Amino acid sequence: MFKELLSTMRVVALPMKTDFRGVTVREVALFKGEYGWGEFSPFLEYGDPESSRWLASAIEAATQPRPPRLRSSIPVNGTIPDSNDKKIIEDLVASYPGVMTYKVKVGANLSEDIVRLARIRSLGRKVNIRIDVNGLWSVEQALTNLYAFYENVGPFEYVEQPCATLDEMRELKNKIHIPLKIAADEVIRKAEDPFAIDLKGAADIVMLKVQPLGGITRSLAIAEHHGLPAVVSSALESAVGINYGVELAASLKDLNFDCGLATGSLMAKNVAELPIVDGSLAVSDLDINFDSLDVAPDRYEWWKNRAMRCAEVLGI
């Protein structure tokens, strides 16, 4: 089965509108199977064991039917990178029509973070702000920075992965004295066994990213196992990968938060359109277009070899 999928592989390079966590061009590999396209796009620095989960998701997407859809559209948040370039932020905000929730990347510089958050808060008091730290802070840094954000910008919906470890997140929740919800991301998707970790007292929300977790079936099982509210988010995928995340969000029994699935707005080109209408993405099939996006032959071979190594990790 995998050899057949490999024969359908296309690898594309998608230019970004702005540097996003060091990525200016996003390379992704796509496979076509009976049930459509699946995406394999672990970041370039990821090792084969971690990347193999992304391949499992791509194979599932291409070869398995989608779960029943419980909703026809998914409300989304806008994503603001760690930039204070006024034009970049204004252009991104304009690309999120109807969106009332923004996830803002922070963590490197407190004063610059406050300026960025204040710019988003200026959009209105009814705008929900989420903060994504990617595990950069110690507990003491988190306490200092979160109090500063709260005092200068006002309440925020939740902070995503403020510290690197569950013990640190648990300590933070015990020490802080402002309203605070913590969303767990890296501690779940980078865990050797996401079912074995204990989120009690450390997290209030589970982040579900379909590729890093190994597909929709596994993501739903992880959410059910931990029994916490879930937010479906992207891993900076192409429209194919994001649309599979949309299918995950559509299949969740409860969806109480806007989802981080609007990151296609960060890309200058994509393989399909995923228009945001009134702050939501429709649950729908894609019209794929590879025009002028294929990578050079050497990059194709690099991705092919990577996919083959990950298949060996999966034992397929």
Backbone as CSV, one residue per row, in Angstrom:
resi,resn,N_x,N_y,N_z,CA_x,CA_y,CA_z,C_x,C_y,C_z
1,MET,0.818,-1.204,0.000,0.000,0.000,0.000,0.857,1.261,0.000
2,PHE,1.903,1.295,0.865,2.703,2.508,0.952,3.457,2.760,-0.353
3,LYS,3.938,1.695,-1.002,4.644,1.896,-2.265,3.739,2.528,-3.306
4,GLU,2.472,2.132,-3.306,1.520,2.736,-4.239,1.324,4.212,-3.922
5,LEU,1.209,4.541,-2.637,1.067,5.938,-2.265,2.312,6.736,-2.641
6,LEU,3.467,6.144,-2.405,4.720,6.837,-2.698,4.823,7.203,-4.176
7,SER,4.255,6.362,-5.022,4.306,6.634,-6.461,3.459,7.854,-6.851
8,THR,2.566,8.278,-5.960,1.714,9.441,-6.248,2.266,10.727,-5.633
9,MET,3.390,10.647,-4.956,3.877,11.764,-4.148,4.187,13.005,-4.985
10,ARG,3.719,14.140,-4.503,4.103,15.454,-5.017,4.697,16.236,-3.846
11,VAL,5.753,16.956,-4.109,6.364,17.793,-3.077,6.335,19.232,-3.570
12,VAL,5.785,20.107,-2.748,5.624,21.505,-3.150,6.299,22.423,-2.134
13,ALA,6.660,23.605,-2.597,7.262,24.634,-1.756,6.322,25.832,-1.730
14,LEU,5.828,26.172,-0.547,4.847,27.237,-0.395,5.502,28.447,0.276
15,PRO,5.639,29.549,-0.432,6.259,30.742,0.162,5.374,31.362,1.225
16,MET,6.002,31.820,2.302,5.276,32.467,3.394,5.203,33.971,3.147
17,LYS,4.176,34.608,3.699,4.068,36.062,3.625,5.084,36.730,4.540
18,THR,5.431,36.046,5.633,6.382,36.580,6.586,7.101,35.418,7.260
19,ASP,8.242,35.694,7.837,8.969,34.678,8.591,8.102,34.219,9.754
20,PHE,7.876,32.914,9.837,7.075,32.357,10.921,7.892,31.289,11.620
21,ARG,8.419,31.621,12.790,9.286,30.718,13.561,10.443,30.215,12.697
22,GLY,11.006,31.111,11.898,12.168,30.780,11.084,11.845,30.183,9.730
23,VAL,10.555,29.961,9.434,10.156,29.357,8.164,9.734,30.460,7.194
24,THR,10.403,30.513,6.041,10.018,31.460,4.991,9.435,30.751,3.774
25,VAL,9.767,29.457,3.625,9.183,28.608,2.582,8.812,27.283,3.237
26,ARG,7.579,26.872,3.087,7.101,25.637,3.722,7.049,24.533,2.681
27,GLU,7.897,23.515,2.845,7.867,22.357,1.957,6.948,21.290,2.536
28,VAL,6.104,20.705,1.687,5.208,19.634,2.118,5.142,18.557,1.048
29,ALA,5.014,17.318,1.503,4.826,16.188,0.588,3.365,15.745,0.666
30,LEU,2.802,15.427,-0.487,1.400,15.035,-0.563,1.267,13.702,-1.282
31,PHE,0.382,12.842,-0.771,0.113,11.534,-1.372,-1.366,11.435,-1.705
32,LYS,-1.689,10.785,-2.813,-3.090,10.628,-3.192,-3.507,9.167,-3.123
33,GLY,-4.609,8.926,-2.403,-5.153,7.579,-2.281,-6.627,7.549,-2.595
34,GLU,-7.265,6.464,-2.228,-8.681,6.269,-2.532,-9.561,7.372,-1.976
35,TYR,-9.183,7.932,-0.820,-10.031,8.924,-0.160,-9.473,10.350,-0.288
36,GLY,-8.574,10.552,-1.232,-8.088,11.898,-1.491,-6.626,12.071,-1.125
37,TRP,-6.237,13.331,-0.939,-4.853,13.665,-0.645,-4.577,13.635,0.852
38,GLY,-3.387,13.134,1.185,-2.892,13.195,2.553,-1.586,13.963,2.567
39,GLU,-1.321,14.650,3.666,-0.120,15.479,3.764,0.884,14.914,4.754
40,PHE,2.158,14.952,4.354,3.292,14.558,5.185,4.246,15.750,5.199
41,SER,4.261,16.493,6.307,5.081,17.711,6.314,5.708,18.013,7.672
42,PRO,6.376,17.032,8.283,7.103,17.360,9.510,8.164,18.412,9.204
43,PHE,8.424,19.274,10.166,9.425,20.311,9.956,10.788,19.674,9.685
44,LEU,11.624,20.386,8.966,12.849,19.804,8.429,13.764,19.253,9.513
45,GLU,13.740,19.848,10.699,14.661,19.434,11.755,14.161,18.230,12.547
46,TYR,12.938,17.783,12.324,12.389,16.674,13.102,13.031,15.358,12.694
47,GLY,13.293,14.514,13.692,13.857,13.201,13.429,12.809,12.226,12.915
48,ASP,13.269,11.075,12.447,12.372,10.094,11.832,11.325,9.521,12.792
49,PRO,11.662,9.199,14.051,10.621,8.658,14.941,9.452,9.622,15.114
50,GLU,9.735,10.905,15.362,8.663,11.888,15.502,7.936,12.107,14.180
51,SER,8.703,12.161,13.089,8.111,12.413,11.770,7.222,11.273,11.310
52,SER,7.471,10.072,11.825,6.680,8.916,11.389,5.204,9.076,11.752
53,ARG,4.895,9.813,12.821,3.489,10.056,13.169,2.823,10.899,12.084
54,TRP,3.561,11.852,11.548,3.031,12.684,10.479,2.741,11.829,9.242
55,LEU,3.616,10.849,8.982,3.369,9.950,7.850,2.133,9.093,8.104
56,ALA,1.956,8.621,9.322,0.769,7.822,9.651,-0.504,8.619,9.382
57,SER,-0.480,9.910,9.698,-1.636,10.760,9.432,-1.887,10.890,7.936
58,ALA,-0.814,11.078,7.159,-0.961,11.202,5.699,-1.545,9.944,5.095
59,ILE,-1.073,8.790,5.566,-1.578,7.516,5.049,-3.043,7.337,5.407
60,GLU,-3.407,7.667,6.652,-4.808,7.583,7.064,-5.682,8.478,6.189
61,ALA,-5.237,9.704,5.951,-6.029,10.657,5.166,-6.256,10.162,3.746
62,ALA,-5.238,9.526,3.177,-5.329,9.082,1.785,-6.091,7.771,1.623
63,THR,-6.136,6.948,2.672,-6.636,5.577,2.497,-7.859,5.234,3.339
64,GLN,-8.281,6.149,4.232,-9.397,5.816,5.119,-10.527,6.836,4.954
65,PRO,-11.772,6.397,5.118,-12.894,7.348,5.033,-12.864,8.327,6.191
66,ARG,-13.410,9.506,5.964,-13.490,10.510,7.021,-14.544,10.094,8.041
67,PRO,-14.362,10.477,9.306,-15.402,10.179,10.303,-16.637,11.022,10.044
68,PRO,-17.760,10.678,10.649,-18.977,11.480,10.460,-18.762,12.937,10.849
69,ARG,-19.285,13.832,10.041,-19.184,15.269,10.320,-20.342,15.696,11.222
70,LEU,-20.026,16.294,12.346,-21.039,16.744,13.296,-21.375,18.222,13.139
71,ARG,-20.637,18.917,12.263,-20.897,20.336,11.986,-20.388,20.647,10.588
72,SER,-20.927,21.701,9.998,-20.591,22.017,8.604,-19.590,23.150,8.459
73,SER,-19.283,23.842,9.553,-18.275,24.893,9.501,-17.545,24.954,10.833
74,ILE,-16.307,25.451,10.788,-15.449,25.480,11.967,-14.997,26.914,12.228
75,PRO,-15.381,27.503,13.369,-14.884,28.847,13.704,-13.382,28.794,13.974
76,VAL,-12.666,29.817,13.504,-11.199,29.786,13.585,-10.655,31.040,14.257
77,ASN,-9.410,30.917,14.728,-8.687,32.090,15.231,-7.670,32.551,14.196
78,GLY,-7.350,33.839,14.251,-6.236,34.346,13.464,-4.935,34.110,14.217
79,THR,-3.848,33.925,13.498,-2.538,33.712,14.121,-1.626,34.894,13.800
80,ILE,-1.037,35.477,14.832,-0.144,36.619,14.688,1.269,36.179,15.080
81,PRO,2.222,36.223,14.153,3.591,35.793,14.464,4.303,36.783,15.377
82,ASP,5.514,36.427,15.807,6.255,37.296,16.722,6.938,38.428,15.950
83,SER,6.114,39.269,15.370,6.565,40.437,14.626,5.782,41.652,15.092
84,ASN,6.450,42.797,15.153,5.757,44.041,15.472,5.715,44.974,14.273
85,ASP,5.919,44.407,13.088,5.785,45.178,11.861,4.309,45.518,11.666
86,LYS,3.996,46.802,11.730,2.596,47.228,11.689,1.886,46.747,10.433
87,LYS,2.561,46.841,9.279,1.928,46.436,8.019,1.662,44.938,7.987
88,ILE,2.624,44.146,8.463,2.437,42.693,8.490,1.211,42.340,9.325
89,ILE,1.101,42.934,10.503,-0.022,42.627,11.383,-1.335,43.102,10.770
90,GLU,-1.347,44.301,10.224,-2.567,44.815,9.612,-3.007,43.964,8.431
91,ASP,-2.053,43.541,7.601,-2.386,42.694,6.447,-2.937,41.350,6.898
92,LEU,-2.345,40.792,7.961,-2.833,39.504,8.460,-4.239,39.651,9.041
93,VAL,-4.458,40.671,9.835,-5.789,40.886,10.405,-6.828,40.998,9.289
94,ALA,-6.455,41.699,8.202,-7.384,41.850,7.076,-7.667,40.528,6.382
95,SER,-6.745,39.557,6.525,-6.928,38.254,5.878,-7.764,37.294,6.717
96,TYR,-8.231,37.751,7.879,-9.058,36.933,8.767,-10.457,37.557,8.894
97,PRO,-11.237,37.614,7.840,-12.540,38.289,7.902,-13.498,37.629,8.888
98,GLY,-14.049,38.451,9.769,-15.021,37.956,10.729,-14.438,37.265,11.936
99,VAL,-13.127,37.103,11.982,-12.483,36.407,13.099,-12.476,37.299,14.343
100,MET,-12.834,36.719,15.491,-12.877,37.465,16.742,-11.931,36.906,17.801
101,THR,-11.114,35.919,17.408,-10.127,35.334,18.321,-8.771,35.348,17.644
102,TYR,-7.743,35.769,18.379,-6.390,35.827,17.820,-5.413,35.115,18.736
103,LYS,-4.621,34.246,18.135,-3.523,33.611,18.862,-2.247,34.369,18.527
104,VAL,-1.610,34.911,19.564,-0.450,35.773,19.384,0.791,35.053,19.893
105,LYS,1.801,34.951,19.032,3.066,34.344,19.429,3.838,35.319,20.310
106,VAL,4.277,34.841,21.471,5.046,35.662,22.408,6.176,34.804,22.984
107,GLY,6.996,35.455,23.845,7.969,34.668,24.590,9.392,35.139,24.518
108,ALA,9.765,35.903,23.483,11.170,36.259,23.309,11.536,37.568,23.998
109,ASN,10.598,38.545,24.013,10.911,39.868,24.550,9.642,40.466,25.142
110,LEU,9.639,40.704,26.445,8.422,41.118,27.140,7.861,42.431,26.596
111,SER,8.698,43.461,26.441,8.192,44.755,25.994,7.637,44.673,24.580
112,GLU,8.305,43.927,23.701,7.802,43.765,22.337,6.516,42.943,22.326
113,ASP,6.444,41.952,23.207,5.218,41.150,23.307,4.029,42.015,23.719
114,ILE,4.237,42.911,24.674,3.145,43.768,25.145,2.672,44.687,24.026
115,VAL,3.613,45.224,23.249,3.240,46.071,22.113,2.386,45.284,21.122
116,ARG,2.797,44.063,20.834,2.056,43.213,19.878,0.662,42.895,20.410
117,LEU,0.573,42.526,21.661,-0.721,42.199,22.258,-1.629,43.425,22.313
118,ALA,-1.043,44.584,22.626,-1.838,45.812,22.686,-2.405,46.153,21.312
119,ARG,-1.642,45.869,20.273,-2.133,46.153,18.922,-3.344,45.272,18.601
120,ILE,-3.312,44.035,19.033,-4.461,43.153,18.807,-5.625,43.564,19.709
121,ARG,-5.333,43.943,20.948,-6.406,44.391,21.843,-7.090,45.633,21.288
122,SER,-6.351,46.457,20.544,-6.947,47.677,19.991,-8.035,47.374,18.969
123,LEU,-8.128,46.119,18.525,-9.189,45.728,17.596,-10.554,45.714,18.285
124,GLY,-10.550,45.675,19.627,-11.812,45.710,20.353,-11.769,44.888,21.618
125,ARG,-12.532,45.291,22.598,-12.552,44.562,23.872,-13.219,43.201,23.741
126,LYS,-14.019,43.015,22.691,-14.691,41.729,22.516,-13.803,40.691,21.825
127,VAL,-12.634,41.124,21.372,-11.707,40.195,20.729,-11.088,39.289,21.786
128,ASN,-11.123,37.992,21.544,-10.468,37.031,22.429,-8.993,36.920,22.044
129,ILE,-8.105,37.002,23.036,-6.670,36.869,22.789,-6.152,35.615,23.461
130,ARG,-5.440,34.826,22.673,-4.722,33.660,23.183,-3.226,33.935,23.054
131,ILE,-2.455,33.369,23.940,-1.015,33.584,23.933,-0.328,32.241,23.737
132,ASP,0.588,32.164,22.792,1.319,30.922,22.523,2.800,31.162,22.787
133,VAL,3.350,30.389,23.732,4.724,30.599,24.181,5.675,29.526,23.648
134,ASN,5.136,28.388,23.217,5.971,27.278,22.729,6.999,26.817,23.756
135,GLY,6.622,26.885,25.039,7.473,26.327,26.093,8.738,27.093,26.388
136,LEU,8.790,28.379,26.056,10.037,29.140,26.171,10.339,29.627,27.587
137,TRP,9.349,29.678,28.475,9.543,30.329,29.765,9.826,29.338,30.889
138,SER,10.600,29.813,31.869,10.662,29.141,33.164,9.414,29.527,33.935
139,VAL,9.189,28.919,35.079,8.020,29.262,35.889,8.077,30.728,36.321
140,GLU,9.255,31.185,36.755,9.382,32.572,37.212,9.169,33.552,36.070
141,GLN,9.694,33.251,34.894,9.454,34.109,33.728,7.968,34.146,33.383
142,ALA,7.323,32.995,33.456,5.895,32.928,33.142,5.091,33.787,34.112
143,LEU,5.406,33.712,35.393,4.701,34.523,36.381,4.873,36.011,36.085
144,THR,6.107,36.428,35.858,6.390,37.842,35.572,5.650,38.302,34.320
145,ASN,5.757,37.538,33.263,5.211,37.964,31.973,3.689,37.919,31.937
146,LEU,3.104,36.886,32.513,1.645,36.774,32.488,0.986,37.866,33.328
147,TYR,1.573,38.191,34.473,1.055,39.323,35.250,1.167,40.612,34.448
148,ALA,2.299,40.807,33.750,2.493,42.018,32.950,1.473,42.093,31.814
149,PHE,1.222,40.967,31.153,0.228,40.947,30.076,-1.159,41.298,30.627
150,TYR,-1.494,40.685,31.747,-2.820,40.890,32.343,-3.025,42.355,32.724
151,GLU,-1.992,42.982,33.289,-2.099,44.366,33.740,-2.136,45.346,32.567
152,ASN,-1.398,45.053,31.498,-1.254,45.997,30.394,-2.257,45.788,29.258
153,VAL,-2.712,44.552,29.093,-3.542,44.231,27.930,-4.920,43.729,28.342
154,GLY,-5.033,43.258,29.561,-6.309,42.722,30.009,-6.334,41.209,29.959
155,PRO,-7.470,40.600,30.274,-7.564,39.137,30.343,-7.348,38.481,28.988
156,PHE,-6.825,37.277,29.007,-6.650,36.497,27.797,-7.331,35.152,27.966
157,GLU,-7.687,34.550,26.843,-8.488,33.326,26.868,-7.724,32.158,27.477
158,TYR,-6.510,31.957,27.027,-5.632,30.946,27.618,-4.204,31.191,27.149
159,VAL,-3.268,30.571,27.840,-1.875,30.590,27.418,-1.513,29.167,26.988
160,GLU,-0.934,29.063,25.804,-0.579,27.761,25.251,0.886,27.452,25.533
161,GLN,1.116,26.319,26.167,2.450,25.804,26.474,3.380,26.901,27.010
162,PRO,3.072,27.452,28.201,3.927,28.515,28.744,5.314,28.031,29.132
163,CYS,5.402,26.799,29.607,6.677,26.211,30.031,6.860,24.871,29.322
164,ALA,8.056,24.359,29.374,8.381,23.177,28.575,7.831,21.878,29.156
165,THR,7.696,21.798,30.483,7.342,20.520,31.105,6.021,20.598,31.861
166,LEU,5.435,19.432,32.081,4.195,19.363,32.852,4.406,19.801,34.299
167,ASP,5.528,19.450,34.883,5.793,19.851,36.269,5.840,21.364,36.390
168,GLU,6.459,22.032,35.423,6.520,23.488,35.448,5.135,24.103,35.269
169,MET,4.352,23.543,34.365,2.999,24.059,34.139,2.146,23.880,35.390
170,ARG,2.318,22.757,36.067,1.574,22.493,37.301,1.989,23.491,38.383
171,GLU,3.284,23.760,38.489,3.776,24.728,39.474,3.243,26.128,39.162
172,LEU,3.212,26.487,37.893,2.697,27.789,37.480,1.240,27.953,37.895
173,LYS,0.438,26.945,37.644,-0.983,27.027,38.005,-1.157,27.177,39.515
174,ASN,-0.283,26.562,40.288,-0.379,26.643,41.743,0.022,28.020,42.273
175,LYS,0.942,28.689,41.557,1.501,29.938,42.076,0.796,31.194,41.588
176,ILE,0.158,31.153,40.441,-0.370,32.371,39.854,-1.716,32.748,40.485
177,HIS,-1.984,34.044,40.549,-3.193,34.523,41.220,-4.032,35.416,40.316
178,ILE,-4.002,35.151,39.042,-4.931,35.763,38.089,-5.654,34.623,37.381
179,PRO,-6.844,34.901,36.816,-7.534,33.838,36.077,-6.632,33.310,34.963
180,LEU,-6.438,32.001,34.914,-5.506,31.446,33.933,-5.932,30.046,33.505
181,LYS,-6.092,29.887,32.222,-6.251,28.552,31.634,-4.986,28.245,30.845
182,ILE,-4.528,27.005,30.955,-3.326,26.563,30.246,-3.711,25.500,29.225
183,ALA,-3.252,25.689,28.002,-3.449,24.696,26.939,-2.148,23.932,26.736
184,ALA,-2.252,22.625,26.682,-1.086,21.768,26.517,-0.912,21.395,25.050
185,ASP,0.265,21.676,24.511,0.560,21.362,23.117,1.768,20.432,23.027
186,GLU,2.980,21.004,23.123,4.184,20.192,22.923,4.286,19.015,23.887
187,VAL,3.824,19.206,25.138,3.935,18.102,26.098,3.100,16.901,25.668
188,ILE,2.110,17.138,24.812,1.296,16.031,24.290,1.883,15.501,22.988
189,ARG,2.054,16.385,22.008,2.425,15.909,20.677,3.871,15.441,20.583
190,LYS,4.719,15.862,21.519,6.094,15.390,21.503,6.351,14.272,22.522
191,ALA,5.317,13.886,23.243,5.463,12.798,24.216,5.641,11.466,23.499
192,GLU,6.464,10.618,24.055,6.635,9.277,23.483,5.314,8.533,23.471
193,ASP,4.518,8.721,24.535,3.191,8.124,24.614,2.220,9.167,25.168
194,PRO,1.447,9.837,24.306,0.516,10.877,24.779,-0.558,10.363,25.725
195,PHE,-0.779,9.048,25.734,-1.790,8.466,26.620,-1.233,8.260,28.034
196,ALA,0.085,8.292,28.172,0.701,7.977,29.460,0.911,9.211,30.334
197,ILE,0.841,10.396,29.759,1.103,11.602,30.544,-0.118,11.974,31.380
198,ASP,0.139,12.652,32.503,-0.924,13.061,33.423,-1.057,14.583,33.369
199,LEU,-2.155,15.073,32.833,-2.371,16.510,32.689,-3.055,17.132,33.901
200,LYS,-3.418,16.324,34.873,-4.155,16.825,36.031,-3.361,17.916,36.749
201,GLY,-4.010,19.053,36.966,-3.374,20.150,37.677,-2.378,20.937,36.857
202,ALA,-2.166,20.528,35.602,-1.186,21.204,34.753,-1.820,21.876,33.546
203,ALA,-2.949,21.356,33.082,-3.556,21.874,31.857,-5.074,21.847,31.959
204,ASP,-5.689,22.779,31.244,-7.147,22.867,31.189,-7.689,22.543,29.808
205,ILE,-6.816,22.578,28.802,-7.214,22.428,27.406,-6.190,21.555,26.701
206,VAL,-6.664,20.711,25.814,-5.789,19.857,25.005,-5.736,20.414,23.587
207,MET,-4.516,20.666,23.102,-4.335,21.067,21.709,-4.231,19.808,20.852
208,LEU,-5.028,19.745,19.791,-5.003,18.601,18.883,-4.480,19.051,17.522
209,LYS,-3.324,18.524,17.140,-2.753,18.778,15.815,-2.678,17.439,15.102
210,VAL,-3.446,17.309,14.046,-3.739,15.991,13.498,-2.498,15.280,12.970
211,GLN,-1.604,15.979,12.292,-0.410,15.295,11.790,0.532,14.844,12.909
212,PRO,0.954,15.756,13.799,1.878,15.333,14.851,1.337,14.226,15.751
213,LEU,0.001,14.133,15.859,-0.582,13.106,16.725,-0.855,11.797,15.992
214,GLY,-0.678,11.778,14.675,-0.784,10.512,13.952,-2.107,10.267,13.260
215,GLY,-2.942,11.315,13.103,-4.185,11.139,12.369,-5.419,11.459,13.194
216,ILE,-6.560,11.428,12.546,-7.819,11.767,13.206,-8.192,10.731,14.263
217,THR,-8.103,9.463,13.931,-8.517,8.416,14.874,-7.739,8.508,16.174
218,ARG,-6.419,8.687,16.063,-5.580,8.769,17.257,-5.831,10.077,18.009
219,SER,-6.040,11.165,17.290,-6.314,12.453,17.935,-7.595,12.388,18.759
220,LEU,-8.641,11.802,18.189,-9.902,11.662,18.924,-9.722,10.795,20.170
221,ALA,-8.919,9.756,20.053,-8.675,8.877,21.196,-7.906,9.608,22.293
222,ILE,-6.932,10.434,21.913,-6.159,11.203,22.891,-7.068,12.193,23.611
223,ALA,-7.931,12.871,22.858,-8.857,13.826,23.470,-9.790,13.131,24.447
224,GLU,-10.329,11.996,24.044,-11.239,11.259,24.927,-10.516,10.770,26.180
225,HIS,-9.283,10.320,26.009,-8.517,9.798,27.133,-8.292,10.867,28.211
226,HIS,-7.955,12.081,27.798,-7.635,13.123,28.776,-8.876,13.842,29.281
227,GLY,-9.969,13.790,28.538,-11.237,14.311,29.020,-11.276,15.815,29.244
228,LEU,-10.452,16.567,28.511,-10.431,18.022,28.630,-10.971,18.656,27.353
229,PRO,-11.465,19.894,27.420,-11.865,20.586,26.195,-10.707,20.616,25.202
230,ALA,-11.030,20.540,23.914,-9.997,20.456,22.879,-10.068,21.640,21.925
231,VAL,-8.899,22.055,21.469,-8.770,23.038,20.402,-7.982,22.375,19.275
232,VAL,-8.557,22.318,18.100,-7.847,21.760,16.948,-7.034,22.871,16.315
233,SER,-5.772,22.585,16.055,-4.879,23.588,15.492,-4.055,22.978,14.380
234,SER,-3.425,23.826,13.585,-2.611,23.350,12.468,-1.145,23.295,12.872
235,ALA,-0.344,22.681,12.038,1.103,22.662,12.202,1.742,23.327,10.986
236,LEU,1.181,24.456,10.601,1.645,25.239,9.447,1.629,24.402,8.168
237,GLU,0.518,23.705,7.971,0.405,22.828,6.808,-0.109,23.566,5.586
238,SER,-0.069,22.861,4.473,-0.745,23.348,3.271,-2.247,23.218,3.473
239,ALA,-3.007,23.633,2.465,-4.466,23.520,2.544,-4.901,22.074,2.748
240,VAL,-4.132,21.120,2.242,-4.485,19.707,2.403,-4.430,19.308,3.875
241,GLY,-3.332,19.632,4.531,-3.202,19.282,5.940,-4.193,20.020,6.812
242,ILE,-4.400,21.299,6.513,-5.369,22.076,7.287,-6.777,21.503,7.109
243,ASN,-7.106,21.128,5.887,-8.441,20.593,5.653,-8.661,19.282,6.407
244,TYR,-7.593,18.516,6.608,-7.731,17.300,7.408,-7.959,17.673,8.878
245,GLY,-7.337,18.764,9.332,-7.623,19.274,10.672,-9.058,19.749,10.792
246,VAL,-9.588,20.345,9.727,-10.993,20.759,9.714,-11.897,19.539,9.883
247,GLU,-11.540,18.435,9.217,-12.313,17.198,9.361,-12.250,16.685,10.805
248,LEU,-11.097,16.803,11.442,-10.982,16.418,12.854,-11.907,17.272,13.711
249,ALA,-11.862,18.591,13.495,-12.719,19.488,14.277,-14.192,19.195,14.038
250,ALA,-14.538,18.856,12.811,-15.939,18.563,12.482,-16.421,17.285,13.150
251,SER,-15.491,16.406,13.521,-15.879,15.117,14.097,-15.848,15.087,15.623
252,LEU,-15.358,16.158,16.259,-15.334,16.204,17.720,-16.749,16.350,18.270
253,LYS,-17.023,15.623,19.340,-18.347,15.711,19.951,-18.617,17.116,20.461
254,ASP,-17.650,17.693,21.157,-17.790,19.051,21.694,-16.689,19.934,21.121
255,LEU,-17.082,21.097,20.651,-16.121,22.066,20.113,-16.495,23.433,20.677
256,ASN,-15.830,23.802,21.767,-16.212,25.005,22.510,-15.273,26.181,22.296
257,PHE,-14.208,25.982,21.506,-13.241,27.040,21.253,-13.030,27.194,19.751
258,ASP,-12.746,28.431,19.318,-12.327,28.632,17.938,-11.034,27.864,17.690
259,CYS,-10.882,27.356,16.486,-9.755,26.481,16.167,-8.640,27.221,15.420
260,GLY,-7.417,26.768,15.622,-6.255,27.394,14.997,-5.986,26.841,13.607
261,LEU,-6.962,26.976,12.731,-6.883,26.367,11.403,-6.897,27.403,10.278
262,ALA,-6.545,28.644,10.608,-6.538,29.698,9.591,-5.128,30.079,9.163
263,THR,-4.155,29.207,9.409,-2.766,29.555,9.117,-2.452,29.587,7.624
264,GLY,-3.397,29.168,6.793,-3.217,29.346,5.358,-3.054,30.812,4.999
265,SER,-3.566,31.711,5.833,-3.426,33.151,5.595,-1.984,33.619,5.734
266,LEU,-1.133,32.784,6.348,0.276,33.132,6.482,1.071,32.826,5.216
267,MET,0.450,32.132,4.259,1.153,31.689,3.048,0.803,32.564,1.855
268,ALA,1.815,32.856,1.050,1.606,33.663,-0.153,0.991,32.837,-1.276
269,LYS,1.270,31.532,-1.302,0.694,30.610,-2.276,0.329,29.319,-1.580
270,ASN,-0.654,28.603,-2.136,-1.078,27.346,-1.544,-1.586,26.424,-2.645
271,VAL,-1.870,25.186,-2.292,-2.320,24.214,-3.296,-3.833,24.233,-3.477
272,ALA,-4.526,24.978,-2.630,-5.991,25.086,-2.731,-6.446,26.279,-1.909
273,GLU,-7.648,26.725,-2.184,-8.232,27.835,-1.439,-9.032,27.299,-0.256
274,LEU,-8.838,27.945,0.892,-9.636,27.660,2.090,-10.157,29.003,2.609
275,PRO,-11.159,29.548,1.978,-11.618,30.888,2.349,-12.261,30.942,3.727
276,ILE,-11.939,31.994,4.451,-12.572,32.254,5.740,-13.804,33.116,5.488
277,VAL,-14.942,32.627,5.902,-16.204,33.348,5.714,-16.845,33.556,7.081
278,ASP,-17.029,34.810,7.458,-17.631,35.136,8.764,-16.912,34.433,9.910
279,GLY,-15.581,34.400,9.829,-14.790,33.839,10.914,-14.734,32.333,10.962
280,SER,-15.169,31.648,9.896,-15.205,30.181,9.900,-14.680,29.599,8.590
281,LEU,-14.255,28.349,8.662,-13.906,27.560,7.488,-15.000,26.532,7.252
282,ALA,-15.405,26.394,6.007,-16.398,25.377,5.672,-15.756,24.002,5.684
283,VAL,-16.515,23.006,6.066,-16.075,21.614,5.978,-16.414,21.153,4.563
284,SER,-15.393,20.996,3.726,-15.657,20.740,2.310,-14.464,20.041,1.664
285,ASP,-14.649,19.601,0.446,-13.570,19.008,-0.327,-12.773,20.115,-1.012
286,LEU,-11.536,19.776,-1.442,-10.641,20.767,-2.021,-10.490,20.594,-3.520
287,ASP,-10.215,21.707,-4.180,-9.850,21.711,-5.592,-8.351,21.987,-5.654
288,ILE,-7.546,20.943,-5.875,-6.091,21.034,-5.772,-5.477,21.582,-7.055
289,ASN,-4.492,22.476,-6.877,-3.768,23.060,-8.007,-2.287,23.151,-7.651
290,PHE,-1.445,22.400,-8.385,-0.008,22.367,-8.120,0.786,23.346,-8.979
291,ASP,0.130,24.195,-9.708,0.785,25.049,-10.692,1.975,25.816,-10.110
292,SER,3.173,25.530,-10.647,4.416,26.248,-10.317,4.855,26.090,-8.865
293,LEU,4.389,25.061,-8.184,4.731,24.886,-6.779,5.682,23.719,-6.509
294,ASP,5.891,22.838,-7.495,6.737,21.665,-7.274,8.181,22.064,-6.963
295,VAL,8.796,21.284,-6.077,10.185,21.544,-5.701,11.144,21.015,-6.763
296,ALA,12.411,21.362,-6.626,13.455,20.859,-7.515,13.664,19.362,-7.272
297,PRO,14.231,18.635,-8.268,14.398,17.180,-8.135,15.155,16.746,-6.884
298,ASP,16.173,17.494,-6.470,16.944,17.074,-5.295,16.101,17.142,-4.021
299,ARG,15.201,18.136,-3.932,14.328,18.232,-2.775,13.262,17.140,-2.809
300,TYR,12.821,16.790,-4.005,11.869,15.678,-4.130,12.508,14.398,-3.587
301,GLU,13.743,14.123,-3.972,14.430,12.910,-3.511,14.637,12.943,-1.998
302,TRP,14.921,14.122,-1.473,15.111,14.249,-0.026,13.835,13.835,0.710
303,TRP,12.692,14.329,0.240,11.423,13.988,0.878,11.048,12.531,0.648
304,LYS,11.351,12.004,-0.520,11.056,10.598,-0.793,11.843,9.702,0.154
305,ASN,13.126,9.987,0.322,13.952,9.193,1.230,13.469,9.324,2.670
306,ARG,13.049,10.518,3.026,12.542,10.730,4.382,11.271,9.921,4.608
307,ALA,10.353,9.943,3.653,9.126,9.183,3.777,9.409,7.682,3.883
308,MET,10.383,7.195,3.137,10.719,5.776,3.175,11.304,5.394,4.531
309,ARG,12.133,6.252,5.092,12.694,5.974,6.427,11.594,5.952,7.476
310,CYS,10.661,6.898,7.374,9.559,6.953,8.348,8.640,5.732,8.196
311,ALA,8.488,5.257,6.983,7.685,4.048,6.769,8.340,2.857,7.454
312,GLU,9.662,2.812,7.430,10.371,1.735,8.138,10.128,1.833,9.641
313,VAL,10.105,3.047,10.186,9.819,3.228,11.607,8.429,2.678,11.937
314,LEU,7.475,2.920,11.025,6.104,2.437,11.230,5.963,0.940,10.951
315,GLY,6.988,0.354,10.357,6.931,-1.081,10.054,6.035,-1.404,8.877
316,ILE,5.966,-0.486,7.892,5.108,-0.736,6.728,5.938,-0.740,5.449
